[in-house]
């Protein structure tokens, strides 16, 4: 007889396992129907197949929803019908009730956990796919945010990655334009990292060092004595939702956009790290004494991507190659990134997408991110050309490093579209990448990563 403490996660494991098995069976059934139609030469109804897959995957309501948003930014990573259906699924998870929160907190900080806070709110302030956040107060008066991971999320992530593997295997049978093996590896690595709150604490400290005393970008401070691998406690940063400012005067919208640009590109250009989840909920706006937008709070450091200095050099080379119409430098940049065996036709296709991503930063003038194109159609023409070109000339293997770089750049552009900001993106970009050569990036990265305890990237 076992008289030891009961782990609340284990109590829920059998129910979760049954749910994952059910979802897996549903996805497997859809896969079998698609394979059967192909085997017997029947036509494929991709719209109906996509809806069926979305319904099956929707049973998880977990990390797979974040993956769906990511895949929608990579042309031809999945059939458009699949990406559209998955993109409609909700990523918001229901919060855990107070009795369960008490048990989870006791498992992380011990039975006397409540005495370690001056106050701890019962209701979650926010909930998402991997965990929920509670407001709290420290004994020294600091306002805190306690981020508590849902139970057994490792099993949830592995189950979701299994379903994603099925999606990719189906896609491979449909004459894909993008070879997805590296994409699956990259998504798996990043999702597994999101479960490690100790690593997230290190990334938060890294950004705190990068933006120390920066008036535009604020980073929460970690409270290590109240944090574990599945509980992350940090200072609460007061701010307002970014979408509350879309109707503010241009000066304020520009200030927010300027801060957003700096928060993303400066860490990449100087230190080789990006915030890989540019979701609107991960930013709040700071106001000055007059109630005007003054900067941003940058939140949630679970989905980060670090890059070896040579990758940053490739980004700069591609930019310079496009800016000066230097095809040899462009090709060198793609090869530095890890694209292999590219034909001239594939290079031309990739350049369509590269010029779209870099476009605002190649244009030395004040402009909106869309540059006069109707926001609702921005990027559609380029995406269509890339889709068509890759179907005809592909497949192309997308390097792992490209996946979150592309996703984050698209997400950042979406924020600028919401704000309808008017800035000289050329000037901002060149300021951010100033000194982004191998020697300087290597030196800065080595010093800052060591100070924050973040492992140096391989490669």
TORPAMI-557465 format. One record per residue (C-alpha): x, y, z. Coordinates in Angstrom, 3 decimals, padded with zeros to 6 digits. Layout:
<recs>
{{X Y Z}} ...
</recs>
This chain:
<recs>
{{000.000 000.000 000.000}} {{001.374 003.408 -001.001}} {{000.855 006.087 001.653}} {{002.962 008.722 -000.168}} {{001.612 012.035 -001.435}} {{-000.836 011.891 -004.315}} {{000.262 013.645 -007.490}} {{-002.809 015.460 -008.896}} {{-001.410 015.100 -012.395}} {{-001.468 011.301 -012.156}} {{-005.080 011.359 -011.021}} {{-006.029 012.948 -014.317}} {{-003.716 010.905 -016.528}} {{-006.120 008.082 -017.373}} {{-008.840 010.535 -018.421}} {{-006.397 012.493 -020.556}} {{-004.977 009.318 -022.103}} {{-008.467 008.218 -023.090}} {{-009.138 011.618 -024.637}} {{-005.898 011.535 -026.638}} {{-006.680 008.003 -027.813}} {{-010.117 009.127 -028.965}} {{-008.714 012.082 -030.869}} {{-006.026 009.881 -032.392}} {{-008.647 007.414 -033.551}} {{-010.703 010.197 -035.123}} {{-007.699 011.612 -036.976}} {{-006.668 008.138 -038.008}} {{-010.139 007.506 -039.384}} {{-010.022 010.645 -041.512}} {{-006.563 009.644 -042.732}} {{-007.820 006.194 -043.672}} {{-010.723 007.630 -045.691}} {{-008.393 009.973 -047.578}} {{-005.911 007.174 -048.264}} {{-008.736 004.870 -049.368}} {{-010.072 007.343 -051.903}} {{-006.587 007.817 -053.321}} {{-005.961 004.055 -053.441}} {{-009.135 003.402 -055.414}} {{-008.739 006.435 -057.647}} {{-011.626 008.452 -056.250}} {{-011.378 012.252 -056.277}} {{-010.283 014.076 -053.150}} {{-012.678 016.468 -051.406}} {{-010.054 018.553 -049.631}} {{-012.536 021.007 -048.126}} {{-014.479 018.200 -046.471}} {{-011.307 016.366 -045.432}} {{-009.946 019.559 -043.889}} {{-013.156 020.143 -041.923}} {{-013.088 016.544 -040.675}} {{-009.485 016.840 -039.553}} {{-010.189 020.128 -037.816}} {{-013.127 018.567 -035.976}} {{-010.965 015.643 -034.857}} {{-008.071 017.805 -033.731}} {{-010.395 020.257 -032.037}} {{-010.915 017.693 -029.279}} {{-007.503 018.556 -027.897}} {{-007.970 022.336 -027.612}} {{-004.287 022.541 -026.737}} {{-000.870 023.270 -028.248}} {{-001.936 022.124 -031.720}} {{-003.873 025.387 -032.036}} {{-000.654 027.378 -031.691}} {{000.875 025.149 -034.356}} {{-002.012 025.829 -036.725}} {{-001.414 029.573 -036.464}} {{002.261 029.031 -037.207}} {{001.687 026.838 -040.253}} {{-000.628 029.409 -041.797}} {{002.378 031.726 -042.228}} {{004.492 029.274 -044.277}} {{003.363 029.000 -047.902}} {{002.469 025.416 -048.843}} {{003.435 023.936 -045.460}} {{-000.101 022.487 -045.454}} {{-002.904 022.634 -048.009}} {{-004.670 025.987 -047.729}} {{-007.940 024.264 -046.826}} {{-006.314 022.585 -043.817}} {{-004.637 025.769 -042.600}} {{-007.889 027.745 -042.903}} {{-009.906 025.194 -040.908}} {{-007.281 024.767 -038.202}} {{-006.885 028.523 -037.896}} {{-010.517 028.794 -036.812}} {{-010.072 026.497 -033.816}} {{-009.916 028.162 -030.430}} {{-006.645 028.119 -028.501}} {{-008.176 029.476 -025.287}} {{-008.381 026.765 -022.654}} {{-010.796 026.815 -019.700}} {{-009.037 027.817 -016.491}} {{-008.607 025.386 -013.605}} {{-010.820 025.918 -010.573}} {{-009.496 027.019 -007.193}} {{-009.433 023.575 -005.487}} {{-007.302 022.244 -008.297}} {{-005.060 025.336 -008.305}} {{-004.409 024.864 -004.582}} {{-003.300 021.270 -005.150}} {{-001.071 022.233 -008.071}} {{000.519 025.105 -006.132}} {{001.161 022.789 -003.172}} {{002.867 020.330 -005.506}} {{005.184 023.113 -006.716}} {{005.910 025.157 -003.551}} {{004.885 022.832 -000.720}} {{001.811 022.679 001.561}} {{002.543 026.098 003.078}} {{002.664 027.788 -000.325}} {{000.010 030.401 000.473}} {{002.128 031.814 003.309}} {{004.821 032.676 000.757}} {{002.521 035.312 -000.783}} {{000.868 038.307 000.875}} {{-002.137 037.584 -001.351}} {{-003.008 035.239 -004.217}} {{-006.153 035.710 -006.323}} {{-008.385 032.654 -006.710}} {{-009.591 033.471 -010.198}} {{-007.141 033.270 -013.087}} {{-006.353 036.605 -014.734}} {{-005.663 034.851 -018.047}} {{-005.613 031.319 -019.437}} {{-004.110 029.842 -022.584}} {{-003.110 026.541 -024.163}} {{-000.368 025.533 -021.702}} {{-001.232 027.269 -018.440}} {{-002.932 030.109 -016.611}} {{-001.838 033.268 -014.800}} {{-002.944 034.439 -011.339}} {{-002.397 037.875 -009.831}} {{-000.588 037.853 -006.504}} {{001.248 040.170 -004.112}} {{004.665 039.637 -002.550}} {{005.355 040.345 001.125}} {{007.456 043.324 000.063}} {{004.439 044.816 -001.746}} {{005.407 043.945 -005.328}} {{002.540 042.975 -007.616}} {{003.164 039.545 -009.081}} {{002.005 037.289 -011.918}} {{002.099 033.554 -011.117}} {{002.034 031.422 -014.274}} {{000.954 027.872 -013.437}} {{001.271 025.094 -016.014}} {{-001.685 022.792 -016.589}} {{-001.185 019.181 -015.456}} {{000.333 016.561 -017.730}} {{001.077 019.002 -020.522}} {{004.001 016.882 -021.690}} {{001.526 014.188 -022.725}} {{-000.668 016.824 -024.384}} {{002.242 018.193 -026.413}} {{003.395 014.731 -027.500}} {{-000.169 013.796 -028.479}} {{-000.562 016.982 -030.497}} {{002.768 016.438 -032.243}} {{001.593 012.951 -033.126}} {{-001.518 014.361 -034.789}} {{000.612 016.950 -036.582}} {{002.768 014.119 -037.881}} {{-000.358 012.539 -039.369}} {{-001.260 015.820 -041.057}} {{002.194 016.093 -042.575}} {{002.154 012.471 -043.734}} {{-001.139 013.127 -045.522}} {{000.311 016.242 -047.091}} {{003.302 014.298 -048.402}} {{000.901 012.086 -050.367}} {{-000.628 015.102 -052.097}} {{002.434 016.140 -054.128}} {{003.602 018.759 -051.622}} {{005.553 021.837 -052.591}} {{007.304 022.003 -049.211}} {{009.208 019.131 -047.594}} {{008.029 019.246 -043.976}} {{010.421 016.982 -042.046}} {{012.518 019.865 -040.685}} {{009.385 021.886 -039.879}} {{008.065 019.056 -037.691}} {{011.401 018.776 -035.851}} {{011.509 022.515 -035.204}} {{007.921 022.736 -033.963}} {{008.499 019.761 -031.675}} {{011.638 021.276 -030.182}} {{010.023 024.654 -029.505}} {{006.819 023.209 -028.007}} {{008.799 020.968 -025.670}} {{010.872 023.978 -024.591}} {{007.692 025.868 -023.709}} {{007.032 023.322 -020.968}} {{010.301 024.211 -019.213}} {{009.558 027.270 -017.096}} {{013.133 027.295 -015.767}} {{014.346 027.897 -019.341}} {{011.655 030.545 -019.801}} {{012.939 032.288 -016.673}} {{016.437 032.406 -018.211}} {{015.088 033.852 -021.461}} {{013.171 036.470 -019.477}} {{016.366 037.447 -017.660}} {{018.180 037.637 -021.017}} {{015.641 040.131 -022.360}} {{015.821 042.020 -019.090}} {{019.547 042.477 -019.703}} {{019.046 043.474 -023.346}} {{016.422 046.109 -022.511}} {{017.769 047.296 -019.184}} {{016.909 051.000 -018.790}} {{015.249 051.061 -022.250}} {{012.253 053.449 -022.072}} {{010.404 051.753 -024.947}} {{010.432 048.077 -023.892}} {{009.732 046.727 -020.407}} {{010.434 043.147 -019.285}} {{009.111 041.458 -016.107}} {{011.523 040.417 -013.354}} {{011.585 036.761 -012.292}} {{011.051 035.867 -008.611}} {{013.219 032.731 -008.385}} {{012.206 031.675 -004.869}} {{008.580 031.413 -006.053}} {{009.331 029.643 -009.331}} {{009.832 026.010 -010.380}} {{009.931 024.076 -013.641}} {{006.112 024.287 -013.842}} {{005.440 027.541 -011.958}} {{006.866 030.878 -013.045}} {{006.398 033.897 -010.779}} {{007.395 037.347 -012.008}} {{006.554 040.988 -011.445}} {{003.208 042.113 -012.825}} {{003.547 044.759 -015.541}} {{000.509 046.997 -015.771}} {{-000.578 047.874 -019.302}} {{-003.509 048.034 -021.679}} {{-004.382 045.806 -024.668}} {{-002.678 046.877 -027.882}} {{-005.922 046.830 -029.872}} {{-007.280 049.580 -027.619}} {{-004.925 051.962 -029.439}} {{-005.859 051.380 -033.074}} {{-007.956 054.574 -033.104}} {{-005.453 056.728 -031.210}} {{-003.600 059.621 -032.921}} {{-000.870 058.607 -035.391}} {{001.870 059.801 -033.035}} {{000.822 057.265 -030.388}} {{000.360 054.417 -032.877}} {{003.809 055.154 -034.269}} {{005.299 055.079 -030.773}} {{003.830 051.613 -030.153}} {{005.006 050.338 -033.540}} {{008.487 051.756 -032.962}} {{008.671 049.922 -029.635}} {{007.403 046.706 -031.233}} {{009.989 046.894 -033.993}} {{012.763 047.479 -031.472}} {{011.544 044.664 -029.193}} {{011.795 042.156 -032.029}} {{014.634 043.234 -034.328}} {{017.179 044.581 -031.820}} {{017.581 041.265 -029.903}} {{017.872 039.446 -033.214}} {{020.338 041.815 -034.885}} {{022.535 042.291 -031.819}} {{022.207 038.990 -029.895}} {{020.726 036.374 -032.238}} {{017.466 035.728 -030.367}} {{013.815 036.372 -031.205}} {{010.527 036.355 -029.346}} {{008.889 033.637 -031.430}} {{005.244 034.184 -030.444}} {{004.164 037.653 -031.664}} {{000.593 037.180 -030.447}} {{-001.350 040.332 -029.585}} {{-001.836 039.057 -026.055}} {{001.923 039.050 -025.464}} {{002.157 042.848 -025.581}} {{000.526 045.500 -023.462}} {{000.905 049.260 -023.845}} {{002.491 051.564 -021.268}} {{001.112 055.083 -020.959}} {{002.892 058.220 -019.793}} {{001.583 060.686 -017.203}} {{-000.632 062.317 -019.841}} {{-002.300 059.025 -020.763}} {{-000.475 058.705 -024.096}} {{001.166 055.521 -025.385}} {{004.831 055.568 -024.366}} {{006.085 052.012 -024.906}} {{005.233 048.342 -024.461}} {{005.453 045.542 -021.939}} {{006.886 042.417 -023.603}} {{005.371 039.309 -022.024}} {{005.638 035.499 -022.225}} {{009.111 034.160 -023.034}} {{008.112 030.521 -023.513}} {{008.465 030.422 -027.304}} {{011.949 031.751 -028.032}} {{014.368 030.980 -030.844}} {{018.120 031.509 -030.630}} {{020.331 031.545 -033.717}} {{024.007 030.963 -034.366}} {{025.798 034.153 -035.485}} {{026.210 032.833 -039.028}} {{022.403 032.727 -039.415}} {{022.152 036.400 -038.472}} {{024.844 037.099 -041.052}} {{022.685 035.279 -043.604}} {{019.716 037.524 -042.788}} {{021.855 040.629 -043.237}} {{023.348 039.240 -046.474}} {{019.900 038.503 -047.905}} {{018.767 042.023 -047.048}} {{021.849 043.585 -048.643}} {{021.534 041.307 -051.676}} {{017.925 042.352 -052.259}} {{018.700 046.014 -051.571}} {{021.553 046.129 -054.090}} {{020.184 043.514 -056.536}} {{023.185 041.267 -055.860}} {{021.969 037.790 -056.832}} {{025.190 036.051 -055.789}} {{024.852 037.451 -052.262}} {{021.175 036.425 -052.164}} {{022.061 032.845 -053.137}} {{024.863 032.811 -050.554}} {{022.366 033.917 -047.888}} {{019.933 031.095 -048.719}} {{022.771 028.589 -048.569}} {{023.905 030.032 -045.226}} {{020.392 029.474 -043.914}} {{020.483 025.832 -044.989}} {{018.465 025.815 -048.219}} {{020.145 023.205 -050.430}} {{019.987 022.257 -054.118}} {{018.129 025.396 -055.195}} {{017.529 025.857 -058.901}} {{017.359 029.320 -060.458}} {{013.576 028.924 -060.645}} {{013.305 028.099 -056.931}} {{015.550 031.045 -056.060}} {{013.222 033.351 -057.999}} {{010.235 031.924 -056.112}} {{011.903 032.343 -052.724}} {{012.811 035.901 -053.669}} {{009.114 036.728 -054.108}} {{008.511 035.863 -050.469}} {{011.768 037.459 -049.288}} {{010.945 040.746 -051.026}} {{007.510 040.685 -049.392}} {{008.988 040.136 -045.900}} {{011.803 042.652 -046.387}} {{009.817 045.063 -048.582}} {{009.082 047.811 -046.033}} {{012.726 047.756 -044.907}} {{014.053 048.097 -048.455}} {{012.121 051.350 -048.945}} {{013.883 054.397 -047.499}} {{010.842 056.560 -046.767}} {{008.044 056.987 -044.258}} {{005.254 054.540 -045.140}} {{002.756 052.086 -043.725}} {{003.782 048.445 -043.579}} {{001.429 047.713 -046.499}} {{002.816 050.612 -048.537}} {{-000.549 051.669 -049.968}} {{-001.871 048.140 -050.540}} {{-005.286 047.453 -049.019}} {{-004.527 045.749 -045.667}} {{-007.071 042.999 -046.303}} {{-005.245 041.926 -049.457}} {{-001.683 042.626 -048.291}} {{000.557 039.683 -049.150}} {{-002.107 037.659 -050.959}} {{-000.679 038.201 -054.425}} {{002.818 037.255 -053.275}} {{001.542 034.207 -051.403}} {{-000.410 033.059 -054.484}} {{002.686 033.356 -056.688}} {{004.767 031.401 -054.168}} {{002.090 028.698 -053.876}} {{001.920 028.284 -057.635}} {{005.669 028.397 -058.128}} {{006.460 025.851 -055.439}} {{003.835 023.446 -056.784}} {{005.460 023.598 -060.205}} {{009.152 023.719 -059.259}} {{009.248 022.202 -055.749}} {{009.506 020.551 -053.412}} {{011.837 022.688 -051.331}} {{013.108 021.676 -047.902}} {{012.586 024.499 -045.407}} {{015.478 024.757 -042.900}} {{014.533 024.516 -039.234}} {{015.779 028.012 -038.409}} {{013.482 029.567 -041.003}} {{010.227 028.337 -039.420}} {{009.914 030.648 -036.407}} {{011.794 033.468 -038.122}} {{009.109 033.555 -040.817}} {{006.252 033.105 -038.367}} {{007.453 035.925 -036.128}} {{008.052 038.329 -039.021}} {{004.524 037.734 -040.332}} {{003.047 038.196 -036.857}} {{004.941 041.421 -036.336}} {{003.714 042.730 -039.692}} {{000.140 041.939 -038.649}} {{000.562 044.153 -035.567}} {{001.771 047.032 -037.757}} {{-001.272 046.531 -039.988}} {{-003.570 046.807 -036.961}} {{-001.842 050.009 -035.874}} {{-001.658 051.473 -039.395}} {{001.620 053.038 -038.308}} {{003.666 055.267 -040.620}} {{007.405 054.877 -040.059}} {{010.684 054.700 -041.932}} {{011.161 050.933 -041.540}} {{014.372 051.118 -043.601}} {{015.933 053.389 -041.022}} {{014.658 051.372 -038.039}} {{015.964 048.114 -039.501}} {{019.409 049.475 -040.271}} {{019.670 050.843 -036.732}} {{018.708 047.422 -035.317}} {{021.264 045.476 -037.359}} {{024.101 047.984 -036.924}} {{027.194 045.992 -036.023}} {{025.486 042.665 -036.789}} {{028.669 041.049 -038.079}} {{029.931 037.643 -036.935}} {{032.499 038.959 -034.459}} {{030.192 041.447 -032.717}} {{027.187 039.107 -032.533}} {{029.373 036.277 -031.221}} {{030.838 038.507 -028.506}} {{027.508 039.999 -027.405}} {{025.761 036.638 -027.509}} {{028.444 034.885 -025.482}} {{028.455 037.548 -022.765}} {{024.680 038.054 -022.474}} {{023.718 034.377 -022.700}} {{026.267 033.469 -020.009}} {{024.934 036.207 -017.711}} {{021.351 034.955 -018.108}} {{022.232 031.242 -018.056}} {{020.818 030.635 -021.544}} {{022.541 027.853 -023.562}} {{024.385 029.082 -026.644}} {{022.809 027.979 -029.943}} {{024.462 025.180 -031.877}} {{025.806 025.615 -035.395}} 
</recs>
